Amino acid sequence: MPRGSSSKRERQYEHIKEGAEERGESKKRAKEIASRTVNKERARSGESRRASRSSTEDMSASKRGGKRSRSGAGGPTYDQLYADAQRRNIKGRSSMNKDELAKALGR
């Protein structure tokens, strides 16, 4: 953790690191995930000196909740499937639901 980090951020770091290790990530990868997440949250809340535009303008990790993961409980989201169908120029995609889009994409 960076110097001057609050106890809240230290607890958050440990919680994220332990969660990643429980999911099967290596210790090194778990530390990386935790530090990146905490640093981004610090940037968003104005606790860091410098912050990239993506850190401050992007959706926060807690709100995102795996929306970009392309896996997880429900697999890719409807919007992700629709975007893939659009890239592949699949006809009739606008009237398809999530299951139909997945089937048309061969997933």
N, CA, C and O atoms as a Tinker XYZ file with bonds, in Angstrom:
   428  protein
     1  N      0.839000   -1.194000    0.000000    73     2
     2  CA     0.000000    0.000000    0.000000    64     1     3
     3  C      0.878000    1.249000    0.000000    63     2     4     5
     4  O      1.928000    1.272000    0.643000    81     3
     5  N      0.454000    2.281000   -0.716000    73     3     6
     6  CA     1.223000    3.523000   -0.739000    64     5     7
     7  C      1.269000    4.185000    0.645000    63     6     8     9
     8  O      0.368000    4.006000    1.465000    81     7
     9  N      2.326000    4.946000    0.881000    73     7    10
    10  CA     2.439000    5.678000    2.138000    64     9    11
    11  C      1.256000    6.615000    2.301000    63    10    12    13
    12  O      0.816000    7.237000    1.335000    81    11
    13  N      0.745000    6.717000    3.506000    73    11    14
    14  CA    -0.351000    7.628000    3.760000    64    13    15
    15  C     -1.718000    7.046000    3.446000    63    14    16    17
    16  O     -2.716000    7.767000    3.478000    81    15
    17  N     -1.783000    5.759000    3.143000    73    15    18
    18  CA    -3.072000    5.140000    2.862000    64    17    19
    19  C     -3.884000    5.042000    4.144000    63    18    20    21
    20  O     -3.341000    4.823000    5.227000    81    19
    21  N     -5.170000    5.205000    4.006000    73    19    22
    22  CA    -6.034000    5.132000    5.169000    64    21    23
    23  C     -6.227000    3.679000    5.591000    63    22    24    25
    24  O     -5.970000    2.757000    4.817000    81    23
    25  N     -6.676000    3.492000    6.805000    73    23    26
    26  CA    -6.922000    2.133000    7.291000    64    25    27
    27  C     -8.051000    1.491000    6.496000    63    26    28    29
    28  O     -8.079000    0.272000    6.323000    81    27
    29  N     -8.977000    2.309000    6.015000    73    27    30
    30  CA   -10.066000    1.779000    5.188000    64    29    31
    31  C     -9.500000    1.150000    3.916000    63    30    32    33
    32  O     -9.899000    0.049000    3.539000    81    31
    33  N     -8.579000    1.838000    3.259000    73    31    34
    34  CA    -7.993000    1.322000    2.027000    64    33    35
    35  C     -7.158000    0.070000    2.301000    63    34    36    37
    36  O     -7.113000   -0.837000    1.471000    81    35
    37  N     -6.505000    0.015000    3.449000    73    35    38
    38  CA    -5.727000   -1.174000    3.809000    64    37    39
    39  C     -6.653000   -2.370000    4.000000    63    38    40    41
    40  O     -6.339000   -3.475000    3.558000    81    39
    41  N     -7.798000   -2.153000    4.659000    73    39    42
    42  CA    -8.779000   -3.227000    4.852000    64    41    43
    43  C     -9.346000   -3.659000    3.498000    63    42    44    45
    44  O     -9.522000   -4.849000    3.238000    81    43
    45  N     -9.625000   -2.680000    2.649000    73    43    46
    46  CA   -10.163000   -2.968000    1.321000    64    45    47
    47  C     -9.164000   -3.806000    0.525000    63    46    48    49
    48  O     -9.551000   -4.771000   -0.133000    81    47
    49  N     -7.895000   -3.444000    0.580000    73    47    50
    50  CA    -6.835000   -4.174000   -0.113000    64    49    51
    51  C     -6.801000   -5.625000    0.348000    63    50    52    53
    52  O     -6.785000   -6.540000   -0.475000    81    51
    53  N     -6.789000   -5.839000    1.670000    73    51    54
    54  CA    -6.733000   -7.192000    2.215000    64    53    55
    55  C     -7.958000   -8.004000    1.811000    63    54    56    57
    56  O     -7.844000   -9.180000    1.464000    81    55
    57  N     -9.120000   -7.380000    1.857000    73    55    58
    58  CA   -10.359000   -8.066000    1.500000    64    57    59
    59  C    -10.332000   -8.513000    0.036000    63    58    60    61
    60  O    -10.686000   -9.651000   -0.273000    81    59
    61  N     -9.915000   -7.624000   -0.856000    73    59    62
    62  CA    -9.854000   -7.946000   -2.288000    64    61    63
    63  C     -8.807000   -9.021000   -2.545000    63    62    64    65
    64  O     -9.039000   -9.944000   -3.325000    81    63
    65  N     -7.656000   -8.904000   -1.892000    73    63    66
    66  CA    -6.576000   -9.881000   -2.071000    64    65    67
    67  C     -7.024000  -11.267000   -1.613000    63    66    68    69
    68  O     -6.793000  -12.255000   -2.311000    81    67
    69  N     -7.660000  -11.347000   -0.449000    73    67    70
    70  CA    -8.122000  -12.639000    0.058000    64    69    71
    71  C     -9.190000  -13.243000   -0.860000    63    70    72    73
    72  O     -9.203000  -14.450000   -1.099000    81    71
    73  N    -10.078000  -12.394000   -1.368000    73    71    74
    74  CA   -11.110000  -12.880000   -2.278000    64    73    75
    75  C    -10.520000  -13.460000   -3.556000    63    74    76    77
    76  O    -10.974000  -14.491000   -4.051000    81    75
    77  N     -9.502000  -12.785000   -4.085000    73    75    78
    78  CA    -8.859000  -13.263000   -5.311000    64    77    79
    79  C     -8.134000  -14.589000   -5.061000    63    78    80    81
    80  O     -8.153000  -15.480000   -5.910000    81    79
    81  N     -7.500000  -14.712000   -3.901000    73    79    82
    82  CA    -6.811000  -15.963000   -3.575000    64    81    83
    83  C     -7.818000  -17.102000   -3.408000    63    82    84    85
    84  O     -7.544000  -18.235000   -3.804000    81    83
    85  N     -8.973000  -16.808000   -2.826000    73    83    86
    86  CA   -10.012000  -17.831000   -2.672000    64    85    87
    87  C    -10.547000  -18.289000   -4.024000    63    86    88    89
    88  O    -10.953000  -19.441000   -4.173000    81    87
    89  N    -10.549000  -17.392000   -5.007000    73    87    90
    90  CA   -11.004000  -17.749000   -6.348000    64    89    91
    91  C     -9.945000  -18.523000   -7.127000    63    90    92    93
    92  O    -10.194000  -18.954000   -8.253000    81    91
    93  N     -8.764000  -18.703000   -6.532000    73    91    94
    94  CA    -7.730000  -19.498000   -7.173000    64    93    95
    95  C     -6.622000  -18.711000   -7.844000    63    94    96    97
    96  O     -5.775000  -19.299000   -8.516000    81    95
    97  N     -6.605000  -17.405000   -7.682000    73    95    98
    98  CA    -5.522000  -16.598000   -8.253000    64    97    99
    99  C     -4.237000  -16.843000   -7.461000    63    98   100   101
   100  O     -4.287000  -17.155000   -6.271000    81    99
   101  N     -3.099000  -16.701000   -8.117000    73    99   102
   102  CA    -1.824000  -16.824000   -7.403000    64   101   103
   103  C     -1.674000  -15.637000   -6.456000    63   102   104   105
   104  O     -2.362000  -14.627000   -6.604000    81   103
   105  N     -0.778000  -15.762000   -5.491000    73   103   106
   106  CA    -0.569000  -14.665000   -4.524000    64   105   107
   107  C     -0.134000  -13.392000   -5.246000    63   106   108   109
   108  O     -0.592000  -12.298000   -4.917000    81   107
   109  N      0.747000  -13.539000   -6.226000    73   107   110
   110  CA     1.236000  -12.376000   -6.967000    64   109   111
   111  C      0.097000  -11.695000   -7.724000    63   110   112   113
   112  O     -0.031000  -10.471000   -7.695000    81   111
   113  N     -0.732000  -12.495000   -8.404000    73   111   114
   114  CA    -1.854000  -11.940000   -9.166000    64   113   115
   115  C     -2.890000  -11.322000   -8.231000    63   114   116   117
   116  O     -3.465000  -10.282000   -8.552000    81   115
   117  N     -3.136000  -11.948000   -7.080000    73   115   118
   118  CA    -4.094000  -11.425000   -6.108000    64   117   119
   119  C     -3.639000  -10.057000   -5.593000    63   118   120   121
   120  O     -4.451000   -9.146000   -5.431000    81   119
   121  N     -2.340000   -9.925000   -5.338000    73   119   122
   122  CA    -1.802000   -8.628000   -4.888000    64   121   123
   123  C     -1.974000   -7.570000   -5.973000    63   122   124   125
   124  O     -2.325000   -6.425000   -5.686000    81   123
   125  N     -1.725000   -7.962000   -7.220000    73   123   126
   126  CA    -1.856000   -7.017000   -8.333000    64   125   127
   127  C     -3.303000   -6.552000   -8.485000    63   126   128   129
   128  O     -3.559000   -5.357000   -8.636000    81   127
   129  N     -4.239000   -7.485000   -8.444000    73   127   130
   130  CA    -5.653000   -7.145000   -8.573000    64   129   131
   131  C     -6.061000   -6.192000   -7.457000    63   130   132   133
   132  O     -6.720000   -5.181000   -7.699000    81   131
   133  N     -5.662000   -6.526000   -6.230000    73   131   134
   134  CA    -6.037000   -5.711000   -5.076000    64   133   135
   135  C     -5.433000   -4.309000   -5.172000    63   134   136   137
   136  O     -6.126000   -3.321000   -4.930000    81   135
   137  N     -4.165000   -4.215000   -5.519000    73   135   138
   138  CA    -3.534000   -2.897000   -5.557000    64   137   139
   139  C     -4.100000   -2.043000   -6.687000    63   138   140   141
   140  O     -4.296000   -0.841000   -6.508000    81   139
   141  N     -4.364000   -2.636000   -7.837000    73   139   142
   142  CA    -4.948000   -1.860000   -8.938000    64   141   143
   143  C     -6.338000   -1.350000   -8.584000    63   142   144   145
   144  O     -6.684000   -0.204000   -8.871000    81   143
   145  N     -7.129000   -2.217000   -7.956000    73   143   146
   146  CA    -8.484000   -1.823000   -7.581000    64   145   147
   147  C     -8.468000   -0.710000   -6.551000    63   146   148   149
   148  O     -9.192000    0.276000   -6.687000    81   147
   149  N     -7.641000   -0.862000   -5.515000    73   147   150
   150  CA    -7.575000    0.149000   -4.459000    64   149   151
   151  C     -7.013000    1.453000   -5.005000    63   150   152   153
   152  O     -7.509000    2.526000   -4.661000    81   151
   153  N     -5.994000    1.383000   -5.845000    73   151   154
   154  CA    -5.430000    2.609000   -6.412000    64   153   155
   155  C     -6.456000    3.350000   -7.266000    63   154   156   157
   156  O     -6.514000    4.579000   -7.248000    81   155
   157  N     -7.257000    2.607000   -8.005000    73   155   158
   158  CA    -8.280000    3.241000   -8.826000    64   157   159
   159  C     -9.334000    3.914000   -7.943000    63   158   160   161
   160  O     -9.772000    5.028000   -8.234000    81   159
   161  N     -9.737000    3.241000   -6.873000    73   159   162
   162  CA   -10.712000    3.832000   -5.952000    64   161   163
   163  C    -10.126000    5.071000   -5.272000    63   162   164   165
   164  O    -10.837000    6.053000   -5.057000    81   163
   165  N     -8.835000    5.030000   -4.932000    73   163   166
   166  CA    -8.178000    6.199000   -4.339000    64   165   167
   167  C     -8.188000    7.370000   -5.317000    63   166   168   169
   168  O     -8.428000    8.512000   -4.925000    81   167
   169  N     -7.927000    7.080000   -6.590000    73   167   170
   170  CA    -7.916000    8.131000   -7.608000    64   169   171
   171  C     -9.307000    8.727000   -7.780000    63   170   172   173
   172  O     -9.453000    9.943000   -7.905000    81   171
   173  N    -10.328000    7.877000   -7.786000    73   171   174
   174  CA   -11.695000    8.339000   -7.977000    64   173   175
   175  C    -12.155000    9.235000   -6.836000    63   174   176   177
   176  O    -12.936000   10.163000   -7.047000    81   175
   177  N    -11.675000    8.961000   -5.629000    73   175   178
   178  CA   -12.124000    9.739000   -4.475000    64   177   179
   179  C    -11.193000   10.907000   -4.158000    63   178   180   181
   180  O    -11.389000   11.602000   -3.161000    81   179
   181  N    -10.175000   11.130000   -5.004000    73   179   182
   182  CA    -9.291000   12.280000   -4.817000    64   181   183
   183  C     -8.209000   12.078000   -3.774000    63   182   184   185
   184  O     -7.644000   13.057000   -3.285000    81   183
   185  N     -7.904000   10.836000   -3.418000    73   183   186
   186  CA    -6.887000   10.560000   -2.400000    64   185   187
   187  C     -5.477000   10.448000   -2.969000    63   186   188   189
   188  O     -4.514000   10.386000   -2.205000    81   187
   189  N     -5.335000   10.422000   -4.289000    73   187   190
   190  CA    -4.008000   10.290000   -4.876000    64   189   191
   191  C     -3.602000   11.598000   -5.546000    63   190   192   193
   192  O     -4.447000   12.416000   -5.910000    81   191
   193  N     -2.305000   11.775000   -5.699000    73   191   194
   194  CA    -1.805000   13.017000   -6.301000    64   193   195
   195  C     -2.110000   13.099000   -7.782000    63   194   196   197
   196  O     -2.537000   14.139000   -8.284000    81   195
   197  N     -1.886000   11.988000   -8.480000    73   195   198
   198  CA    -2.124000   11.945000   -9.921000    64   197   199
   199  C     -3.111000   10.836000  -10.219000    63   198   200   201
   200  O     -3.158000    9.828000   -9.513000    81   199
   201  N     -3.896000   11.021000  -11.260000    73   199   202
   202  CA    -4.849000    9.993000  -11.662000    64   201   203
   203  C     -5.053000   10.057000  -13.167000    63   202   204   205
   204  O     -5.146000   11.135000  -13.753000    81   203
   205  N     -5.120000    8.890000  -13.774000    73   203   206
   206  CA    -5.366000    8.859000  -15.215000    64   205   207
   207  C     -6.837000    9.164000  -15.484000    63   206   208   209
   208  O     -7.682000    9.049000  -14.596000    81   207
   209  N     -7.120000    9.546000  -16.698000    73   207   210
   210  CA    -8.498000    9.856000  -17.072000    64   209   211
   211  C     -9.391000    8.631000  -16.925000    63   210   212   213
   212  O    -10.537000    8.740000  -16.490000    81   211
   213  N     -8.860000    7.457000  -17.291000    73   211   214
   214  CA    -9.677000    6.244000  -17.184000    64   213   215
   215  C     -9.977000    5.903000  -15.730000    63   214   216   217
   216  O    -11.009000    5.298000  -15.437000    81   215
   217  N     -9.094000    6.280000  -14.822000    73   215   218
   218  CA    -9.350000    6.008000  -13.409000    64   217   219
   219  C    -10.460000    6.888000  -12.854000    63   218   220   221
   220  O    -11.227000    6.460000  -11.991000    81   219
   221  N    -10.543000    8.097000  -13.342000    73   219   222
   222  CA   -11.520000    9.017000  -12.769000    64   221   223
   223  C    -12.839000    9.056000  -13.528000    63   222   224   225
   224  O    -13.869000    9.376000  -12.935000    81   223
   225  N    -12.841000    8.742000  -14.818000    73   223   226
   226  CA   -14.063000    8.847000  -15.603000    64   225   227
   227  C    -14.751000    7.517000  -15.859000    63   226   228   229
   228  O    -15.932000    7.486000  -16.205000    81   227
   229  N    -14.029000    6.425000  -15.694000    73   227   230
   230  CA   -14.587000    5.108000  -15.962000    64   229   231
   231  C    -15.538000    4.689000  -14.843000    63   230   232   233
   232  O    -15.518000    5.269000  -13.757000    81   231
   233  N    -16.368000    3.685000  -15.108000    73   231   234
   234  CA   -17.283000    3.151000  -14.107000    64   233   235
   235  C    -16.463000    2.512000  -12.979000    63   234   236   237
   236  O    -15.480000    1.820000  -13.244000    81   235
   237  N    -16.859000    2.741000  -11.736000    73   235   238
   238  CA   -16.096000    2.198000  -10.624000    64   237   239
   239  C    -16.229000    0.680000  -10.573000    63   238   240   241
   240  O    -17.198000    0.111000  -11.076000    81   239
   241  N    -15.247000    0.039000   -9.962000    73   239   242
   242  CA   -15.239000   -1.419000   -9.885000    64   241   243
   243  C    -16.459000   -1.946000   -9.151000    63   242   244   245
   244  O    -17.023000   -2.970000   -9.539000    81   243
   245  N    -16.865000   -1.270000   -8.113000    73   243   246
   246  CA   -18.008000   -1.752000   -7.344000    64   245   247
   247  C    -19.305000   -1.670000   -8.137000    63   246   248   249
   248  O    -20.186000   -2.512000   -7.965000    81   247
   249  N    -19.433000   -0.673000   -8.999000    73   247   250
   250  CA   -20.635000   -0.563000   -9.836000    64   249   251
   251  C    -20.560000   -1.493000  -11.039000    63   250   252   253
   252  O    -21.576000   -2.021000  -11.492000    81   251
   253  N    -19.356000   -1.689000  -11.549000    73   251   254
   254  CA   -19.191000   -2.511000  -12.742000    64   253   255
   255  C    -19.547000   -3.961000  -12.442000    63   254   256   257
   256  O    -20.270000   -4.590000  -13.215000    81   255
   257  N    -19.059000   -4.493000  -11.345000    73   255   258
   258  CA   -19.439000   -5.821000  -10.881000    64   257   259
   259  C    -19.355000   -6.932000  -11.903000    63   258   260   261
   260  O    -20.265000   -7.758000  -11.970000    81   259
   261  N    -18.308000   -6.988000  -12.697000    73   259   262
   262  CA   -18.133000   -8.088000  -13.638000    64   261   263
   263  C    -18.816000   -7.903000  -14.976000    63   262   264   265
   264  O    -18.877000   -8.849000  -15.761000    81   263
   265  N    -19.330000   -6.726000  -15.263000    73   263   266
   266  CA   -20.043000   -6.511000  -16.519000    64   265   267
   267  C    -19.160000   -6.737000  -17.739000    63   266   268   269
   268  O    -19.654000   -7.071000  -18.817000    81   267
   269  N    -17.858000   -6.556000  -17.570000    73   267   270
   270  CA   -16.953000   -6.721000  -18.707000    64   269   271
   271  C    -16.292000   -8.096000  -18.738000    63   270   272   273
   272  O    -15.472000   -8.371000  -19.614000    81   271
   273  N    -16.637000   -8.938000  -17.812000    73   271   274
   274  CA   -15.895000  -10.183000  -17.659000    64   273   275
   275  C    -16.114000  -11.178000  -18.794000    63   274   276   277
   276  O    -15.258000  -12.027000  -19.044000    81   275
   277  N    -17.253000  -11.084000  -19.485000    73   275   278
   278  CA   -17.609000  -12.013000  -20.553000    64   277   279
   279  C    -17.786000  -13.429000  -20.037000    63   278   280   281
   280  O    -17.931000  -14.362000  -20.827000    81   279
   281  N    -17.776000  -13.597000  -18.751000    73   279   282
   282  CA   -18.055000  -14.897000  -18.154000    64   281   283
   283  C    -18.839000  -14.606000  -16.889000    63   282   284   285
   284  O    -19.666000  -13.694000  -16.875000    81   283
   285  N    -18.605000  -15.341000  -15.856000    73   283   286
   286  CA   -19.335000  -15.088000  -14.626000    64   285   287
   287  C    -20.686000  -15.768000  -14.645000    63   286   288   289
   288  O    -20.925000  -16.654000  -15.466000    81   287
   289  N    -21.554000  -15.374000  -13.771000    73   287   290
   290  CA   -22.823000  -16.062000  -13.556000    64   289   291
   291  C    -23.680000  -16.136000  -14.809000    63   290   292   293
   292  O    -24.143000  -17.217000  -15.172000    81   291
   293  N    -23.900000  -15.015000  -15.473000    73   291   294
   294  CA   -24.788000  -15.012000  -16.631000    64   293   295
   295  C    -24.076000  -14.983000  -17.959000    63   294   296   297
   296  O    -24.720000  -14.818000  -18.995000    81   295
   297  N    -22.777000  -15.136000  -17.963000    73   295   298
   298  CA   -22.024000  -15.035000  -19.207000    64   297   299
   299  C    -21.996000  -13.602000  -19.691000    63   298   300   301
   300  O    -22.161000  -12.678000  -18.894000    81   299
   301  N    -21.791000  -13.400000  -20.977000    73   299   302
   302  CA   -21.750000  -12.033000  -21.493000    64   301   303
   303  C    -23.123000  -11.361000  -21.380000    63   302   304   305
   304  O    -24.151000  -12.037000  -21.408000    81   303
   305  N    -23.135000  -10.072000  -21.255000    73   303   306
   306  CA   -24.392000   -9.333000  -21.146000    64   305   307
   307  C    -25.063000   -9.228000  -22.509000    63   306   308   309
   308  O    -24.456000   -9.509000  -23.542000    81   307
   309  N    -26.309000   -8.825000  -22.489000    73   307   310
   310  CA   -27.049000   -8.624000  -23.736000    64   309   311
   311  C    -26.311000   -7.616000  -24.616000    63   310   312   313
   312  O    -26.149000   -7.830000  -25.817000    81   311
   313  N    -25.863000   -6.513000  -24.006000    73   311   314
   314  CA   -25.169000   -5.474000  -24.775000    64   313   315
   315  C    -23.891000   -6.006000  -25.419000    63   314   316   317
   316  O    -23.570000   -5.648000  -26.553000    81   315
   317  N    -23.159000   -6.862000  -24.697000    73   315   318
   318  CA   -21.941000   -7.443000  -25.269000    64   317   319
   319  C    -22.281000   -8.365000  -26.440000    63   318   320   321
   320  O    -21.621000   -8.332000  -27.479000    81   319
   321  N    -23.311000   -9.182000  -26.261000    73   319   322
   322  CA   -23.728000  -10.075000  -27.342000    64   321   323
   323  C    -24.198000   -9.281000  -28.557000    63   322   324   325
   324  O    -23.868000   -9.611000  -29.696000    81   323
   325  N    -24.976000   -8.226000  -28.296000    73   323   326
   326  CA   -25.486000   -7.404000  -29.387000    64   325   327
   327  C    -24.337000   -6.751000  -30.159000    63   326   328   329
   328  O    -24.357000   -6.700000  -31.389000    81   327
   329  N    -23.345000   -6.256000  -29.433000    73   327   330
   330  CA   -22.193000   -5.623000  -30.081000    64   329   331
   331  C    -21.438000   -6.634000  -30.938000    63   330   332   333
   332  O    -20.996000   -6.309000  -32.039000    81   331
   333  N    -21.289000   -7.868000  -30.431000    73   331   334
   334  CA   -20.632000   -8.909000  -31.224000    64   333   335
   335  C    -21.440000   -9.226000  -32.483000    63   334   336   337
   336  O    -20.882000   -9.397000  -33.566000    81   335
   337  N    -22.756000   -9.300000  -32.322000    73   335   338
   338  CA   -23.619000   -9.574000  -33.475000    64   337   339
   339  C    -23.538000   -8.447000  -34.495000    63   338   340   341
   340  O    -23.572000   -8.687000  -35.701000    81   339
   341  N    -23.431000   -7.231000  -34.010000    73   339   342
   342  CA   -23.314000   -6.073000  -34.888000    64   341   343
   343  C    -21.999000   -6.141000  -35.671000    63   342   344   345
   344  O    -21.970000   -5.889000  -36.875000    81   343
   345  N    -20.911000   -6.486000  -34.969000    73   343   346
   346  CA   -19.608000   -6.607000  -35.637000    64   345   347
   347  C    -19.628000   -7.702000  -36.705000    63   346   348   349
   348  O    -18.992000   -7.577000  -37.752000    81   347
   349  N    -20.373000   -8.783000  -36.421000    73   347   350
   350  CA   -20.449000   -9.889000  -37.377000    64   349   351
   351  C    -21.554000   -9.695000  -38.409000    63   350   352   353
   352  O    -21.753000  -10.535000  -39.287000    81   351
   353  N    -22.264000   -8.585000  -38.293000    73   351   354
   354  CA   -23.324000   -8.237000  -39.241000    64   353   355
   355  C    -24.415000   -9.314000  -39.324000    63   354   356   357
   356  O    -24.833000   -9.699000  -40.416000    81   355
   357  N    -24.870000   -9.793000  -38.165000    73   355   358
   358  CA   -25.926000  -10.803000  -38.100000    64   357   359
   359  C    -27.271000  -10.118000  -38.320000    63   358   360   361
   360  O    -27.616000   -9.166000  -37.619000    81   359
   361  N    -28.018000  -10.605000  -39.291000    73   359   362
   362  CA   -29.319000  -10.017000  -39.645000    64   361   363
   363  C    -30.356000  -10.350000  -38.579000    63   362   364   365
   364  O    -30.340000  -11.444000  -38.015000    81   363
   365  N    -31.258000   -9.409000  -38.303000    73   363   366
   366  CA   -32.343000   -9.615000  -37.357000    64   365   367
   367  C    -31.944000   -9.490000  -35.907000    63   366   368   369
   368  O    -32.723000   -9.838000  -35.020000    81   367
   369  N    -30.752000   -9.002000  -35.648000    73   367   370
   370  CA   -30.255000   -8.935000  -34.276000    64   369   371
   371  C    -31.066000   -8.002000  -33.391000    63   370   372   373
   372  O    -31.146000   -8.219000  -32.182000    81   371
   373  N    -31.667000   -6.970000  -33.968000    73   371   374
   374  CA   -32.394000   -5.993000  -33.153000    64   373   375
   375  C    -33.645000   -6.579000  -32.519000    63   374   376   377
   376  O    -34.117000   -6.073000  -31.500000    81   375
   377  N    -34.185000   -7.633000  -33.105000    73   375   378
   378  CA   -35.390000   -8.242000  -32.536000    64   377   379
   379  C    -35.077000   -9.483000  -31.700000    63   378   380   381
   380  O    -35.996000  -10.137000  -31.207000    81   379
   381  N    -33.807000   -9.815000  -31.536000    73   379   382
   382  CA   -33.423000  -11.018000  -30.779000    64   381   383
   383  C    -33.275000  -10.707000  -29.295000    63   382   384   385
   384  O    -32.906000   -9.598000  -28.910000    81   383
   385  N    -33.572000  -11.710000  -28.468000    73   383   386
   386  CA   -33.301000  -11.578000  -27.036000    64   385   387
   387  C    -31.898000  -12.136000  -26.762000    63   386   388   389
   388  O    -31.189000  -12.532000  -27.687000    81   387
   389  N    -31.511000  -12.162000  -25.504000    73   387   390
   390  CA   -30.152000  -12.566000  -25.142000    64   389   391
   391  C    -29.851000  -13.999000  -25.579000    63   390   392   393
   392  O    -28.792000  -14.267000  -26.146000    81   391
   393  N    -30.779000  -14.918000  -25.316000    73   391   394
   394  CA   -30.552000  -16.315000  -25.682000    64   393   395
   395  C    -30.446000  -16.486000  -27.199000    63   394   396   397
   396  O    -29.612000  -17.251000  -27.683000    81   395
   397  N    -31.283000  -15.781000  -27.938000    73   395   398
   398  CA   -31.244000  -15.869000  -29.394000    64   397   399
   399  C    -29.940000  -15.296000  -29.954000    63   398   400   401
   400  O    -29.367000  -15.840000  -30.898000    81   399
   401  N    -29.481000  -14.197000  -29.362000    73   399   402
   402  CA   -28.200000  -13.630000  -29.798000    64   401   403
   403  C    -27.058000  -14.615000  -29.546000    63   402   404   405
   404  O    -26.195000  -14.816000  -30.401000    81   403
   405  N    -27.069000  -15.222000  -28.366000    73   403   406
   406  CA   -26.011000  -16.193000  -28.037000    64   405   407
   407  C    -26.031000  -17.351000  -29.018000    63   406   408   409
   408  O    -24.978000  -17.794000  -29.476000    81   407
   409  N    -27.212000  -17.842000  -29.343000    73   407   410
   410  CA   -27.344000  -18.950000  -30.295000    64   409   411
   411  C    -26.857000  -18.547000  -31.684000    63   410   412   413
   412  O    -26.153000  -19.310000  -32.347000    81   411
   413  N    -27.235000  -17.342000  -32.123000    73   411   414
   414  CA   -26.809000  -16.862000  -33.439000    64   413   415
   415  C    -25.306000  -16.680000  -33.510000    63   414   416   417
   416  O    -24.708000  -16.831000  -34.575000    81   415
   417  N    -24.692000  -16.356000  -32.381000    73   415   418
   418  CA   -23.237000  -16.184000  -32.334000    64   417   419
   419  C    -22.504000  -17.505000  -32.120000    63   418   420   421
   420  O    -21.275000  -17.552000  -32.166000    81   419
   421  N    -23.258000  -18.575000  -31.888000    73   419   422
   422  CA   -22.634000  -19.879000  -31.681000    64   421   423
   423  C    -22.052000  -20.053000  -30.305000    63   422   424   425
   424  O    -21.017000  -20.701000  -30.148000    81   423
   425  N    -22.692000  -19.490000  -29.305000    73   423   426
   426  CA   -22.193000  -19.611000  -27.926000    64   425   427
   427  C    -23.055000  -20.518000  -27.116000    63   426   428
   428  O    -22.784000  -20.735000  -25.934000    81   427
